[in-house]
Amino acid sequence: MRLGTYLFGMNPVINFVELENRVISVTYRNLMIGAKVMLVDKTSGEQLPDPVVRITSPVPVGSLRISLPASVKSGNYYLKVLNGHGQFAAQSVGFSVA
């Protein structure tokens, strides 16, 4: 008889809500203090050095507003989250910056 594998724990999630006036609105779930949210160019896979937002709330559920600096050019992007240990935790859907 083979026993199944069950994973218990939290699945981190980041949800892109909207982009308006170069401000990205997102909601997140199961992200812990120290997690980093960064912008990634969808075409090249390059992580942009700015903006990088660190989760500072002790509550693992919340929302963020991320202002895009002028250095972020038009293109297709997504948000990637690294946990406090620098390991991949979550990724948003892709979105376009005009």
N, C-alpha and C positions, 0 to 999 in steps of 0.2 A: 504494500500500500504506500502510495506516495503522498506526502503531505504538501499542501499548497503553500506558497509564500505569500505572506500578508505584510504589506507595508503600512505601518502606522506612523503618523506624524503629520507635519504640516506641508502642504504644497504651496510654495510661494507663487503669487500671481500679481502681475501688473497689467492694468487695463488702460489703454489709451482712450480718453474721453473726447477731447477736441483740441484743435490748434486754432487759436484766434489771436490776432495782433502779435504774433511771434511768441505767444505764451502757450505752452503745452499743459493741458490739464489731464491728470491721471488719478486713478484710484489704485490702491494696493491692499493686499491681504496676505497675512502670514510672512511679513518681512520684519526682521528683528533689527534692533539698534545696531548701527554700524554697517548695514547694507548700503551699497553704492548703486545709484541709478545713473547710467551714462547713455549718451546718444551715439548711435552707430550708423554709419553710412551703409545703406542696404546694398548698394551696388558694389562697393569695394570691400566691405566688411571692416573698414577702419573705424576704431573707436575714436571719437573726437575728444580732445583734451578738455574742452569746455562746452557745455556745462556738465558738471558732475555734482550730483546731489547725494548727501549722506542722510540716511534715515536716523533721526534723533529721538523719535517718540518711543516711549516704552510700550505703547499700545501697538500690536501688530497689524492693525487695520487703520487705513487713513487715506488721505488724498494729498497730492502735491500739485503745485503750479511751478513750472520750470520755464524761466525766461530764456529765449534763445539770443545769444550775442550776435552782433553784426557779422562775425566771422563765419557763422553757419550759413552756407550758400543754399540756393534752391536745390532740391533733389529729394530722393526717397530715403527715409530713415526709419529706425525702430529704436526702442529703449531696451537696454539690457541691464539686468540687475546681478550684481555680485554680492554674495553674502559677506559677513564680517571676516571670513577667512580667505576672501578673494576667489571663491569658487562660483561658477555659474549657478544662479538661483531661478531666474525667470526672464522672459522676453515678451515684449508687447507685439501687437500687430504692426505692420508697416504703415507709414503715413507719409504724405508729401508736404514739403515746405516750398512755398512759391516765392 
